[in-house]
Amino acid sequence: PEDVYRLDGDTGAILDHVSFPQQGGRIYGGAVDGEGNLWYVNRGGNHLARIDAITLQRESWEIPNVPYGMGVDSN
């Protein structure tokens, strides 16, 4: 499975945990957007995924070539 945890930045306590069926490969690289959603790529599974900060639901898109890691900008 793909396990994702949200931690308290001060204490390290687990705030949320979700587990999804693995899409092949493993989670590699991630970033949080301005709305608190987690975006990540799945190396070997060719997916870009977003976990909604409120509902904790995952939405994913198959992409032809998974990049090596991720980056973010101010937008």
Predicted model as a PDB file, atoms N, CA, C, CB and O in Angstrom, pLDDT in the B-factor column:
MODEL        1                                                                  
ATOM      1  N   PRO A   1       0.828  -1.209   0.000  1.00 87.00           N  
ATOM      2  CA  PRO A   1       0.000   0.000   0.000  1.00 87.00           C  
ATOM      3  C   PRO A   1       0.861   1.257   0.000  1.00 87.00           C  
ATOM      4  CB  PRO A   1      -0.936   0.007   1.213  1.00 87.00           C  
ATOM      5  O   PRO A   1       2.053   1.201   0.304  1.00 87.00           O  
ATOM      6  N   GLU A   2       0.260   2.377  -0.338  1.00 89.00           N  
ATOM      7  CA  GLU A   2       0.904   3.686  -0.216  1.00 89.00           C  
ATOM      8  C   GLU A   2       0.353   4.317   1.054  1.00 89.00           C  
ATOM      9  CB  GLU A   2       0.645   4.604  -1.490  1.00 89.00           C  
ATOM     10  O   GLU A   2      -0.819   4.687   1.110  1.00 89.00           O  
ATOM     11  N   ASP A   3       1.195   4.438   2.067  1.00 92.00           N  
ATOM     12  CA  ASP A   3       0.794   5.030   3.341  1.00 92.00           C  
ATOM     13  C   ASP A   3       1.287   6.457   3.411  1.00 92.00           C  
ATOM     14  CB  ASP A   3       1.335   4.211   4.529  1.00 92.00           C  
ATOM     15  O   ASP A   3       2.457   6.734   3.147  1.00 92.00           O  
ATOM     16  N   VAL A   4       0.393   7.364   3.767  1.00 93.00           N  
ATOM     17  CA  VAL A   4       0.727   8.777   3.879  1.00 93.00           C  
ATOM     18  C   VAL A   4       0.302   9.249   5.264  1.00 93.00           C  
ATOM     19  CB  VAL A   4       0.038   9.622   2.752  1.00 93.00           C  
ATOM     20  O   VAL A   4      -0.806   8.961   5.716  1.00 93.00           O  
ATOM     21  N   TYR A   5       1.185   9.970   5.926  1.00 95.00           N  
ATOM     22  CA  TYR A   5       0.927  10.475   7.272  1.00 95.00           C  
ATOM     23  C   TYR A   5       1.016  11.995   7.263  1.00 95.00           C  
ATOM     24  CB  TYR A   5       1.926   9.872   8.296  1.00 95.00           C  
ATOM     25  O   TYR A   5       1.859  12.572   6.577  1.00 95.00           O  
ATOM     26  N   ARG A   6       0.134  12.642   8.036  1.00 95.00           N  
ATOM     27  CA  ARG A   6       0.265  14.078   8.300  1.00 95.00           C  
ATOM     28  C   ARG A   6       0.702  14.187   9.756  1.00 95.00           C  
ATOM     29  CB  ARG A   6      -1.097  14.879   8.020  1.00 95.00           C  
ATOM     30  O   ARG A   6       0.057  13.648  10.656  1.00 95.00           O  
ATOM     31  N   LEU A   7       1.809  14.896   9.971  1.00 95.00           N  
ATOM     32  CA  LEU A   7       2.386  15.013  11.305  1.00 95.00           C  
ATOM     33  C   LEU A   7       2.253  16.424  11.839  1.00 95.00           C  
ATOM     34  CB  LEU A   7       3.846  14.599  11.292  1.00 95.00           C  
ATOM     35  O   LEU A   7       2.207  17.387  11.073  1.00 95.00           O  
ATOM     36  N   ASP A   8       2.192  16.543  13.144  1.00 96.00           N  
ATOM     37  CA  ASP A   8       2.249  17.842  13.802  1.00 96.00           C  
ATOM     38  C   ASP A   8       3.695  18.323  13.709  1.00 96.00           C  
ATOM     39  CB  ASP A   8       1.753  17.764  15.304  1.00 96.00           C  
ATOM     40  O   ASP A   8       4.610  17.621  14.138  1.00 96.00           O  
ATOM     41  N   GLY A   9       3.904  19.512  13.152  1.00 94.00           N  
ATOM     42  CA  GLY A   9       5.250  20.030  12.952  1.00 94.00           C  
ATOM     43  C   GLY A   9       6.004  20.316  14.232  1.00 94.00           C  
ATOM     44  O   GLY A   9       7.234  20.352  14.221  1.00 94.00           O  
ATOM     45  N   ASP A  10       5.302  20.522  15.337  1.00 97.00           N  
ATOM     46  CA  ASP A  10       5.967  20.814  16.609  1.00 97.00           C  
ATOM     47  C   ASP A  10       6.272  19.565  17.417  1.00 97.00           C  
ATOM     48  CB  ASP A  10       5.115  21.743  17.432  1.00 97.00           C  
ATOM     49  O   ASP A  10       7.343  19.450  18.014  1.00 97.00           O  
ATOM     50  N   THR A  11       5.328  18.624  17.436  1.00 98.00           N  
ATOM     51  CA  THR A  11       5.482  17.462  18.309  1.00 98.00           C  
ATOM     52  C   THR A  11       5.823  16.170  17.576  1.00 98.00           C  
ATOM     53  CB  THR A  11       4.232  17.260  19.086  1.00 98.00           C  
ATOM     54  O   THR A  11       6.313  15.219  18.186  1.00 98.00           O  
ATOM     55  N   GLY A  12       5.564  16.133  16.261  1.00 97.00           N  
ATOM     56  CA  GLY A  12       5.777  14.905  15.510  1.00 97.00           C  
ATOM     57  C   GLY A  12       4.632  13.918  15.644  1.00 97.00           C  
ATOM     58  O   GLY A  12       4.688  12.823  15.084  1.00 97.00           O  
ATOM     59  N   ALA A  13       3.598  14.290  16.375  1.00 98.00           N  
ATOM     60  CA  ALA A  13       2.444  13.402  16.562  1.00 98.00           C  
ATOM     61  C   ALA A  13       1.726  13.191  15.223  1.00 98.00           C  
ATOM     62  CB  ALA A  13       1.461  13.990  17.621  1.00 98.00           C  
ATOM     63  O   ALA A  13       1.644  14.099  14.396  1.00 98.00           O  
ATOM     64  N   ILE A  14       1.215  11.990  15.032  1.00 98.00           N  
ATOM     65  CA  ILE A  14       0.463  11.677  13.824  1.00 98.00           C  
ATOM     66  C   ILE A  14      -0.919  12.304  13.919  1.00 98.00           C  
ATOM     67  CB  ILE A  14       0.359  10.147  13.613  1.00 98.00           C  
ATOM     68  O   ILE A  14      -1.685  12.015  14.838  1.00 98.00           O  
ATOM     69  N   LEU A  15      -1.230  13.175  12.949  1.00 97.00           N  
ATOM     70  CA  LEU A  15      -2.539  13.829  12.904  1.00 97.00           C  
ATOM     71  C   LEU A  15      -3.510  13.054  12.022  1.00 97.00           C  
ATOM     72  CB  LEU A  15      -2.401  15.267  12.395  1.00 97.00           C  
ATOM     73  O   LEU A  15      -4.690  12.931  12.350  1.00 97.00           O  
ATOM     74  N   ASP A  16      -3.019  12.537  10.914  1.00 97.00           N  
ATOM     75  CA  ASP A  16      -3.840  11.762   9.979  1.00 97.00           C  
ATOM     76  C   ASP A  16      -2.990  10.676   9.356  1.00 97.00           C  
ATOM     77  CB  ASP A  16      -4.454  12.670   8.881  1.00 97.00           C  
ATOM     78  O   ASP A  16      -1.774  10.820   9.228  1.00 97.00           O  
ATOM     79  N   HIS A  17      -3.631   9.595   8.972  1.00 97.00           N  
ATOM     80  CA  HIS A  17      -2.973   8.512   8.241  1.00 97.00           C  
ATOM     81  C   HIS A  17      -3.969   7.973   7.226  1.00 97.00           C  
ATOM     82  CB  HIS A  17      -2.470   7.375   9.210  1.00 97.00           C  
ATOM     83  O   HIS A  17      -5.108   7.657   7.570  1.00 97.00           O  
ATOM     84  N   VAL A  18      -3.536   7.870   5.974  1.00 96.00           N  
ATOM     85  CA  VAL A  18      -4.354   7.252   4.936  1.00 96.00           C  
ATOM     86  C   VAL A  18      -3.512   6.223   4.201  1.00 96.00           C  
ATOM     87  CB  VAL A  18      -4.916   8.317   3.951  1.00 96.00           C  
ATOM     88  O   VAL A  18      -2.294   6.361   4.090  1.00 96.00           O  
ATOM     89  N   SER A  19      -4.170   5.203   3.707  1.00 94.00           N  
ATOM     90  CA  SER A  19      -3.494   4.144   2.979  1.00 94.00           C  
ATOM     91  C   SER A  19      -4.284   3.869   1.709  1.00 94.00           C  
ATOM     92  CB  SER A  19      -3.350   2.854   3.849  1.00 94.00           C  
ATOM     93  O   SER A  19      -5.506   3.720   1.748  1.00 94.00           O  
ATOM     94  N   PHE A  20      -3.587   3.805   0.591  1.00 91.00           N  
ATOM     95  CA  PHE A  20      -4.211   3.572  -0.707  1.00 91.00           C  
ATOM     96  C   PHE A  20      -3.558   2.375  -1.363  1.00 91.00           C  
ATOM     97  CB  PHE A  20      -4.101   4.819  -1.614  1.00 91.00           C  
ATOM     98  O   PHE A  20      -2.414   2.044  -1.049  1.00 91.00           O  
ATOM     99  N   PRO A  21      -4.274   1.711  -2.280  1.00 89.00           N  
ATOM    100  CA  PRO A  21      -3.632   0.643  -3.047  1.00 89.00           C  
ATOM    101  C   PRO A  21      -2.447   1.220  -3.818  1.00 89.00           C  
ATOM    102  CB  PRO A  21      -4.646  -0.036  -4.018  1.00 89.00           C  
ATOM    103  O   PRO A  21      -2.529   2.313  -4.378  1.00 89.00           O  
ATOM    104  N   GLN A  22      -1.372   0.486  -3.837  1.00 85.00           N  
ATOM    105  CA  GLN A  22      -0.162   0.954  -4.516  1.00 85.00           C  
ATOM    106  C   GLN A  22      -0.395   1.011  -6.019  1.00 85.00           C  
ATOM    107  CB  GLN A  22       1.039   0.037  -4.194  1.00 85.00           C  
ATOM    108  O   GLN A  22      -1.026   0.125  -6.594  1.00 85.00           O  
ATOM    109  N   GLN A  23       0.120   2.065  -6.648  1.00 83.00           N  
ATOM    110  CA  GLN A  23      -0.033   2.253  -8.085  1.00 83.00           C  
ATOM    111  C   GLN A  23       1.205   1.783  -8.833  1.00 83.00           C  
ATOM    112  CB  GLN A  23      -0.314   3.717  -8.402  1.00 83.00           C  
ATOM    113  O   GLN A  23       1.458   2.228  -9.952  1.00 83.00           O  
ATOM    114  N   GLY A  24       1.957   0.911  -8.242  1.00 77.00           N  
ATOM    115  CA  GLY A  24       3.208   0.461  -8.851  1.00 77.00           C  
ATOM    116  C   GLY A  24       4.320   1.406  -8.439  1.00 77.00           C  
ATOM    117  O   GLY A  24       4.103   2.612  -8.329  1.00 77.00           O  
ATOM    118  N   GLY A  25       5.482   0.882  -8.217  1.00 77.00           N  
ATOM    119  CA  GLY A  25       6.576   1.737  -7.771  1.00 77.00           C  
ATOM    120  C   GLY A  25       6.346   2.207  -6.347  1.00 77.00           C  
ATOM    121  O   GLY A  25       5.648   1.560  -5.566  1.00 77.00           O  
ATOM    122  N   ARG A  26       6.941   3.337  -6.025  1.00 82.00           N  
ATOM    123  CA  ARG A  26       6.781   3.869  -4.665  1.00 82.00           C  
ATOM    124  C   ARG A  26       6.714   5.383  -4.714  1.00 82.00           C  
ATOM    125  CB  ARG A  26       7.943   3.409  -3.745  1.00 82.00           C  
ATOM    126  O   ARG A  26       7.147   6.006  -5.683  1.00 82.00           O  
ATOM    127  N   ILE A  27       6.172   5.963  -3.666  1.00 84.00           N  
ATOM    128  CA  ILE A  27       6.081   7.413  -3.582  1.00 84.00           C  
ATOM    129  C   ILE A  27       7.493   7.981  -3.574  1.00 84.00           C  
ATOM    130  CB  ILE A  27       5.286   7.861  -2.315  1.00 84.00           C  
ATOM    131  O   ILE A  27       8.357   7.535  -2.819  1.00 84.00           O  
ATOM    132  N   TYR A  28       7.710   8.986  -4.442  1.00 80.00           N  
ATOM    133  CA  TYR A  28       9.039   9.573  -4.536  1.00 80.00           C  
ATOM    134  C   TYR A  28       8.883  11.052  -4.853  1.00 80.00           C  
ATOM    135  CB  TYR A  28       9.906   8.854  -5.616  1.00 80.00           C  
ATOM    136  O   TYR A  28       8.480  11.413  -5.958  1.00 80.00           O  
ATOM    137  N   GLY A  29       9.189  11.877  -3.923  1.00 79.00           N  
ATOM    138  CA  GLY A  29       9.062  13.317  -4.110  1.00 79.00           C  
ATOM    139  C   GLY A  29       7.662  13.774  -3.753  1.00 79.00           C  
ATOM    140  O   GLY A  29       6.685  13.096  -4.071  1.00 79.00           O  
ATOM    141  N   GLY A  30       7.561  14.896  -3.106  1.00 86.00           N  
ATOM    142  CA  GLY A  30       6.255  15.421  -2.741  1.00 86.00           C  
ATOM    143  C   GLY A  30       6.343  16.883  -2.384  1.00 86.00           C  
ATOM    144  O   GLY A  30       7.409  17.400  -2.049  1.00 86.00           O  
ATOM    145  N   ALA A  31       5.203  17.541  -2.460  1.00 90.00           N  
ATOM    146  CA  ALA A  31       5.130  18.962  -2.118  1.00 90.00           C  
ATOM    147  C   ALA A  31       3.714  19.262  -1.646  1.00 90.00           C  
ATOM    148  CB  ALA A  31       5.524  19.868  -3.339  1.00 90.00           C  
ATOM    149  O   ALA A  31       2.755  18.611  -2.062  1.00 90.00           O  
ATOM    150  N   VAL A  32       3.597  20.248  -0.782  1.00 90.00           N  
ATOM    151  CA  VAL A  32       2.294  20.698  -0.284  1.00 90.00           C  
ATOM    152  C   VAL A  32       1.997  22.050  -0.909  1.00 90.00           C  
ATOM    153  CB  VAL A  32       2.271  20.783   1.287  1.00 90.00           C  
ATOM    154  O   VAL A  32       2.826  22.959  -0.864  1.00 90.00           O  
ATOM    155  N   ASP A  33       0.793  22.183  -1.502  1.00 90.00           N  
ATOM    156  CA  ASP A  33       0.426  23.451  -2.132  1.00 90.00           C  
ATOM    157  C   ASP A  33      -0.150  24.434  -1.117  1.00 90.00           C  
ATOM    158  CB  ASP A  33      -0.583  23.212  -3.253  1.00 90.00           C  
ATOM    159  O   ASP A  33      -0.248  24.121   0.070  1.00 90.00           O  
ATOM    160  N   GLY A  34      -0.524  25.607  -1.579  1.00 88.00           N  
ATOM    161  CA  GLY A  34      -1.031  26.666  -0.706  1.00 88.00           C  
ATOM    162  C   GLY A  34      -2.327  26.340   0.001  1.00 88.00           C  
ATOM    163  O   GLY A  34      -2.698  27.017   0.960  1.00 88.00           O  
ATOM    164  N   GLU A  35      -3.031  25.299  -0.463  1.00 92.00           N  
ATOM    165  CA  GLU A  35      -4.280  24.877   0.178  1.00 92.00           C  
ATOM    166  C   GLU A  35      -4.071  23.678   1.093  1.00 92.00           C  
ATOM    167  CB  GLU A  35      -5.325  24.542  -0.878  1.00 92.00           C  
ATOM    168  O   GLU A  35      -5.029  23.137   1.645  1.00 92.00           O  
ATOM    169  N   GLY A  36      -2.812  23.262   1.253  1.00 92.00           N  
ATOM    170  CA  GLY A  36      -2.499  22.147   2.142  1.00 92.00           C  
ATOM    171  C   GLY A  36      -2.616  20.773   1.506  1.00 92.00           C  
ATOM    172  O   GLY A  36      -2.479  19.762   2.194  1.00 92.00           O  
ATOM    173  N   ASN A  37      -2.869  20.720   0.190  1.00 95.00           N  
ATOM    174  CA  ASN A  37      -2.960  19.437  -0.502  1.00 95.00           C  
ATOM    175  C   ASN A  37      -1.560  18.883  -0.763  1.00 95.00           C  
ATOM    176  CB  ASN A  37      -3.740  19.587  -1.829  1.00 95.00           C  
ATOM    177  O   ASN A  37      -0.640  19.630  -1.096  1.00 95.00           O  
ATOM    178  N   LEU A  38      -1.411  17.592  -0.612  1.00 94.00           N  
ATOM    179  CA  LEU A  38      -0.138  16.935  -0.887  1.00 94.00           C  
ATOM    180  C   LEU A  38      -0.127  16.427  -2.317  1.00 94.00           C  
ATOM    181  CB  LEU A  38       0.112  15.777   0.102  1.00 94.00           C  
ATOM    182  O   LEU A  38      -1.042  15.724  -2.743  1.00 94.00           O  
ATOM    183  N   TRP A  39       0.906  16.784  -3.049  1.00 92.00           N  
ATOM    184  CA  TRP A  39       1.148  16.287  -4.406  1.00 92.00           C  
ATOM    185  C   TRP A  39       2.390  15.419  -4.357  1.00 92.00           C  
ATOM    186  CB  TRP A  39       1.314  17.464  -5.440  1.00 92.00           C  
ATOM    187  O   TRP A  39       3.362  15.759  -3.682  1.00 92.00           O  
ATOM    188  N   TYR A  40       2.365  14.286  -5.075  1.00 89.00           N  
ATOM    189  CA  TYR A  40       3.562  13.444  -5.127  1.00 89.00           C  
ATOM    190  C   TYR A  40       3.612  12.669  -6.431  1.00 89.00           C  
ATOM    191  CB  TYR A  40       3.599  12.477  -3.936  1.00 89.00           C  
ATOM    192  O   TYR A  40       2.602  12.506  -7.115  1.00 89.00           O  
ATOM    193  N   VAL A  41       4.792  12.198  -6.760  1.00 86.00           N  
ATOM    194  CA  VAL A  41       4.972  11.340  -7.919  1.00 86.00           C  
ATOM    195  C   VAL A  41       5.245   9.927  -7.434  1.00 86.00           C  
ATOM    196  CB  VAL A  41       6.123  11.852  -8.829  1.00 86.00           C  
ATOM    197  O   VAL A  41       5.708   9.711  -6.314  1.00 86.00           O  
ATOM    198  N   ASN A  42       4.952   8.987  -8.291  1.00 82.00           N  
ATOM    199  CA  ASN A  42       5.091   7.582  -7.973  1.00 82.00           C  
ATOM    200  C   ASN A  42       6.108   6.983  -8.939  1.00 82.00           C  
ATOM    201  CB  ASN A  42       3.718   6.841  -8.055  1.00 82.00           C  
ATOM    202  O   ASN A  42       5.768   6.687 -10.084  1.00 82.00           O  
ATOM    203  N   ARG A  43       7.347   6.800  -8.497  1.00 76.00           N  
ATOM    204  CA  ARG A  43       8.409   6.256  -9.356  1.00 76.00           C  
ATOM    205  C   ARG A  43       8.104   4.798  -9.663  1.00 76.00           C  
ATOM    206  CB  ARG A  43       9.808   6.392  -8.678  1.00 76.00           C  
ATOM    207  O   ARG A  43       7.836   4.000  -8.765  1.00 76.00           O  
ATOM    208  N   GLY A  44       8.148   4.471 -10.926  1.00 76.00           N  
ATOM    209  CA  GLY A  44       7.891   3.108 -11.347  1.00 76.00           C  
ATOM    210  C   GLY A  44       6.421   2.852 -11.637  1.00 76.00           C  
ATOM    211  O   GLY A  44       6.081   1.862 -12.285  1.00 76.00           O  
ATOM    212  N   GLY A  45       5.555   3.725 -11.169  1.00 74.00           N  
ATOM    213  CA  GLY A  45       4.131   3.554 -11.408  1.00 74.00           C  
ATOM    214  C   GLY A  45       3.573   4.588 -12.366  1.00 74.00           C  
ATOM    215  O   GLY A  45       2.424   4.501 -12.801  1.00 74.00           O  
ATOM    216  N   ASN A  46       4.413   5.578 -12.690  1.00 83.00           N  
ATOM    217  CA  ASN A  46       4.043   6.619 -13.650  1.00 83.00           C  
ATOM    218  C   ASN A  46       2.749   7.348 -13.294  1.00 83.00           C  
ATOM    219  CB  ASN A  46       3.908   6.014 -15.015  1.00 83.00           C  
ATOM    220  O   ASN A  46       1.851   7.475 -14.126  1.00 83.00           O  
ATOM    221  N   HIS A  47       2.662   7.822 -12.066  1.00 86.00           N  
ATOM    222  CA  HIS A  47       1.492   8.574 -11.635  1.00 86.00           C  
ATOM    223  C   HIS A  47       1.897   9.856 -10.907  1.00 86.00           C  
ATOM    224  CB  HIS A  47       0.612   7.709 -10.732  1.00 86.00           C  
ATOM    225  O   HIS A  47       2.893   9.903 -10.185  1.00 86.00           O  
ATOM    226  N   LEU A  48       1.092  10.884 -11.122  1.00 88.00           N  
ATOM    227  CA  LEU A  48       1.116  12.100 -10.317  1.00 88.00           C  
ATOM    228  C   LEU A  48      -0.153  12.039  -9.490  1.00 88.00           C  
ATOM    229  CB  LEU A  48       1.200  13.430 -11.205  1.00 88.00           C  
ATOM    230  O   LEU A  48      -1.226  11.783 -10.036  1.00 88.00           O  
ATOM    231  N   ALA A  49      -0.062  12.264  -8.199  1.00 92.00           N  
ATOM    232  CA  ALA A  49      -1.223  12.144  -7.325  1.00 92.00           C  
ATOM    233  C   ALA A  49      -1.341  13.369  -6.423  1.00 92.00           C  
ATOM    234  CB  ALA A  49      -1.131  10.863  -6.479  1.00 92.00           C  
ATOM    235  O   ALA A  49      -0.362  14.048  -6.114  1.00 92.00           O  
ATOM    236  N   ARG A  50      -2.594  13.621  -6.013  1.00 95.00           N  
ATOM    237  CA  ARG A  50      -2.887  14.702  -5.069  1.00 95.00           C  
ATOM    238  C   ARG A  50      -3.794  14.143  -3.992  1.00 95.00           C  
ATOM    239  CB  ARG A  50      -3.549  15.933  -5.781  1.00 95.00           C  
ATOM    240  O   ARG A  50      -4.801  13.497  -4.281  1.00 95.00           O  
ATOM    241  N   ILE A  51      -3.425  14.401  -2.742  1.00 96.00           N  
ATOM    242  CA  ILE A  51      -4.288  14.030  -1.620  1.00 96.00           C  
ATOM    243  C   ILE A  51      -4.890  15.314  -1.077  1.00 96.00           C  
ATOM    244  CB  ILE A  51      -3.495  13.247  -0.500  1.00 96.00           C  
ATOM    245  O   ILE A  51      -4.178  16.221  -0.648  1.00 96.00           O  
ATOM    246  N   ASP A  52      -6.210  15.372  -1.103  1.00 98.00           N  
ATOM    247  CA  ASP A  52      -6.947  16.545  -0.649  1.00 98.00           C  
ATOM    248  C   ASP A  52      -6.742  16.740   0.854  1.00 98.00           C  
ATOM    249  CB  ASP A  52      -8.452  16.407  -0.979  1.00 98.00           C  
ATOM    250  O   ASP A  52      -6.899  15.801   1.635  1.00 98.00           O  
ATOM    251  N   ALA A  53      -6.391  17.960   1.250  1.00 97.00           N  
ATOM    252  CA  ALA A  53      -6.078  18.265   2.648  1.00 97.00           C  
ATOM    253  C   ALA A  53      -7.282  18.091   3.574  1.00 97.00           C  
ATOM    254  CB  ALA A  53      -5.556  19.682   2.760  1.00 97.00           C  
ATOM    255  O   ALA A  53      -7.111  17.809   4.760  1.00 97.00           O  
ATOM    256  N   ILE A  54      -8.481  18.252   3.053  1.00 97.00           N  
ATOM    257  CA  ILE A  54      -9.676  18.172   3.902  1.00 97.00           C  
ATOM    258  C   ILE A  54     -10.271  16.768   3.898  1.00 97.00           C  
ATOM    259  CB  ILE A  54     -10.729  19.181   3.437  1.00 97.00           C  
ATOM    260  O   ILE A  54     -10.504  16.187   4.957  1.00 97.00           O  
ATOM    261  N   THR A  55     -10.514  16.226   2.713  1.00 98.00           N  
ATOM    262  CA  THR A  55     -11.195  14.926   2.606  1.00 98.00           C  
ATOM    263  C   THR A  55     -10.254  13.739   2.698  1.00 98.00           C  
ATOM    264  CB  THR A  55     -11.946  14.850   1.311  1.00 98.00           C  
ATOM    265  O   THR A  55     -10.689  12.620   2.969  1.00 98.00           O  
ATOM    266  N   LEU A  56      -8.955  13.977   2.474  1.00 97.00           N  
ATOM    267  CA  LEU A  56      -7.922  12.941   2.440  1.00 97.00           C  
ATOM    268  C   LEU A  56      -8.143  11.935   1.318  1.00 97.00           C  
ATOM    269  CB  LEU A  56      -7.872  12.216   3.766  1.00 97.00           C  
ATOM    270  O   LEU A  56      -7.635  10.815   1.376  1.00 97.00           O  
ATOM    271  N   GLN A  57      -8.901  12.330   0.296  1.00 97.00           N  
ATOM    272  CA  GLN A  57      -9.112  11.492  -0.878  1.00 97.00           C  
ATOM    273  C   GLN A  57      -7.968  11.705  -1.863  1.00 97.00           C  
ATOM    274  CB  GLN A  57     -10.475  11.805  -1.544  1.00 97.00           C  
ATOM    275  O   GLN A  57      -7.442  12.810  -1.991  1.00 97.00           O  
ATOM    276  N   ARG A  58      -7.595  10.644  -2.551  1.00 96.00           N  
ATOM    277  CA  ARG A  58      -6.524  10.724  -3.538  1.00 96.00           C  
ATOM    278  C   ARG A  58      -7.116  10.809  -4.941  1.00 96.00           C  
ATOM    279  CB  ARG A  58      -5.579   9.509  -3.420  1.00 96.00           C  
ATOM    280  O   ARG A  58      -8.057  10.096  -5.288  1.00 96.00           O  
ATOM    281  N   GLU A  59      -6.540  11.695  -5.727  1.00 96.00           N  
ATOM    282  CA  GLU A  59      -6.835  11.770  -7.147  1.00 96.00           C  
ATOM    283  C   GLU A  59      -5.496  11.585  -7.851  1.00 96.00           C  
ATOM    284  CB  GLU A  59      -7.543  13.142  -7.545  1.00 96.00           C  
ATOM    285  O   GLU A  59      -4.491  12.159  -7.431  1.00 96.00           O  
ATOM    286  N   SER A  60      -5.473  10.791  -8.915  1.00 92.00           N  
ATOM    287  CA  SER A  60      -4.188  10.567  -9.582  1.00 92.00           C  
ATOM    288  C   SER A  60      -4.352  10.577 -11.089  1.00 92.00           C  
ATOM    289  CB  SER A  60      -3.570   9.243  -9.132  1.00 92.00           C  
ATOM    290  O   SER A  60      -5.428  10.326 -11.630  1.00 92.00           O  
ATOM    291  N   TRP A  61      -3.243  10.877 -11.743  1.00 91.00           N  
ATOM    292  CA  TRP A  61      -3.178  10.954 -13.187  1.00 91.00           C  
ATOM    293  C   TRP A  61      -1.977  10.156 -13.660  1.00 91.00           C  
ATOM    294  CB  TRP A  61      -3.097  12.422 -13.667  1.00 91.00           C  
ATOM    295  O   TRP A  61      -0.882  10.277 -13.111  1.00 91.00           O  
ATOM    296  N   GLU A  62      -2.187   9.345 -14.674  1.00 88.00           N  
ATOM    297  CA  GLU A  62      -1.072   8.616 -15.255  1.00 88.00           C  
ATOM    298  C   GLU A  62      -0.285   9.577 -16.136  1.00 88.00           C  
ATOM    299  CB  GLU A  62      -1.565   7.377 -16.069  1.00 88.00           C  
ATOM    300  O   GLU A  62      -0.863  10.336 -16.913  1.00 88.00           O  
ATOM    301  N   ILE A  63       1.018   9.541 -16.010  1.00 84.00           N  
ATOM    302  CA  ILE A  63       1.885  10.401 -16.818  1.00 84.00           C  
ATOM    303  C   ILE A  63       2.930   9.512 -17.485  1.00 84.00           C  
ATOM    304  CB  ILE A  63       2.564  11.525 -15.945  1.00 84.00           C  
ATOM    305  O   ILE A  63       3.327   8.498 -16.912  1.00 84.00           O  
ATOM    306  N   PRO A  64       3.382   9.876 -18.685  1.00 82.00           N  
ATOM    307  CA  PRO A  64       4.260   8.973 -19.436  1.00 82.00           C  
ATOM    308  C   PRO A  64       5.639   8.767 -18.818  1.00 82.00           C  
ATOM    309  CB  PRO A  64       4.428   9.491 -20.817  1.00 82.00           C  
ATOM    310  O   PRO A  64       6.147   7.646 -18.830  1.00 82.00           O  
ATOM    311  N   ASN A  65       6.243   9.793 -18.292  1.00 73.00           N  
ATOM    312  CA  ASN A  65       7.581   9.685 -17.710  1.00 73.00           C  
ATOM    313  C   ASN A  65       7.600  10.411 -16.378  1.00 73.00           C  
ATOM    314  CB  ASN A  65       8.661  10.264 -18.666  1.00 73.00           C  
ATOM    315  O   ASN A  65       7.483  11.635 -16.326  1.00 73.00           O  
ATOM    316  N   VAL A  66       7.747   9.653 -15.305  1.00 62.00           N  
ATOM    317  CA  VAL A  66       7.763  10.265 -13.976  1.00 62.00           C  
ATOM    318  C   VAL A  66       9.068  11.013 -13.790  1.00 62.00           C  
ATOM    319  CB  VAL A  66       7.579   9.199 -12.864  1.00 62.00           C  
ATOM    320  O   VAL A  66      10.144  10.454 -14.005  1.00 62.00           O  
ATOM    321  N   PRO A  67       8.981  12.284 -13.389  1.00 63.00           N  
ATOM    322  CA  PRO A  67      10.213  13.052 -13.161  1.00 63.00           C  
ATOM    323  C   PRO A  67      10.956  12.562 -11.926  1.00 63.00           C  
ATOM    324  CB  PRO A  67       9.894  14.541 -13.016  1.00 63.00           C  
ATOM    325  O   PRO A  67      10.421  11.812 -11.108  1.00 63.00           O  
ATOM    326  N   TYR A  68      12.168  12.995 -11.818  1.00 69.00           N  
ATOM    327  CA  TYR A  68      12.989  12.652 -10.647  1.00 69.00           C  
ATOM    328  C   TYR A  68      12.731  13.704  -9.586  1.00 69.00           C  
ATOM    329  CB  TYR A  68      14.526  12.574 -11.008  1.00 69.00           C  
ATOM    330  O   TYR A  68      13.345  14.771  -9.600  1.00 69.00           O  
ATOM    331  N   GLY A  69      11.829  13.410  -8.670  1.00 66.00           N  
ATOM    332  CA  GLY A  69      11.488  14.337  -7.600  1.00 66.00           C  
ATOM    333  C   GLY A  69      10.501  15.398  -8.072  1.00 66.00           C  
ATOM    334  O   GLY A  69       9.920  15.283  -9.150  1.00 66.00           O  
ATOM    335  N   MET A  70      10.318  16.436  -7.250  1.00 71.00           N  
ATOM    336  CA  MET A  70       9.377  17.507  -7.547  1.00 71.00           C  
ATOM    337  C   MET A  70       9.942  18.832  -7.071  1.00 71.00           C  
ATOM    338  CB  MET A  70       8.010  17.237  -6.893  1.00 71.00           C  
ATOM    339  O   MET A  70      10.872  18.880  -6.265  1.00 71.00           O  
ATOM    340  N   GLY A  71       9.366  19.897  -7.584  1.00 73.00           N  
ATOM    341  CA  GLY A  71       9.712  21.252  -7.143  1.00 73.00           C  
ATOM    342  C   GLY A  71       8.458  22.077  -7.061  1.00 73.00           C  
ATOM    343  O   GLY A  71       7.432  21.709  -7.634  1.00 73.00           O  
ATOM    344  N   VAL A  72       8.521  23.181  -6.363  1.00 75.00           N  
ATOM    345  CA  VAL A  72       7.380  24.085  -6.223  1.00 75.00           C  
ATOM    346  C   VAL A  72       7.838  25.514  -6.454  1.00 75.00           C  
ATOM    347  CB  VAL A  72       6.722  23.943  -4.829  1.00 75.00           C  
ATOM    348  O   VAL A  72       9.025  25.827  -6.366  1.00 75.00           O  
ATOM    349  N   ASP A  73       6.865  26.380  -6.753  1.00 76.00           N  
ATOM    350  CA  ASP A  73       7.165  27.808  -6.840  1.00 76.00           C  
ATOM    351  C   ASP A  73       6.173  28.573  -5.977  1.00 76.00           C  
ATOM    352  CB  ASP A  73       7.114  28.306  -8.315  1.00 76.00           C  
ATOM    353  O   ASP A  73       5.366  27.957  -5.281  1.00 76.00           O  
ATOM    354  N   SER A  74       6.214  29.872  -6.008  1.00 74.00           N  
ATOM    355  CA  SER A  74       5.371  30.671  -5.121  1.00 74.00           C  
ATOM    356  C   SER A  74       3.886  30.606  -5.493  1.00 74.00           C  
ATOM    357  CB  SER A  74       5.835  32.111  -5.141  1.00 74.00           C  
ATOM    358  O   SER A  74       3.043  31.024  -4.698  1.00 74.00           O  
ATOM    359  N   ASN A  75       3.550  30.101  -6.659  1.00 74.00           N  
ATOM    360  CA  ASN A  75       2.154  29.988  -7.065  1.00 74.00           C  
ATOM    361  C   ASN A  75       1.587  28.633  -6.741  1.00 74.00           C  
ATOM    362  CB  ASN A  75       2.009  30.259  -8.537  1.00 74.00           C  
ATOM    363  O   ASN A  75       0.417  28.370  -7.018  1.00 74.00           O  
TER     364      ASN A  75                                                      
ENDMDL                                                                          
END                                                                             
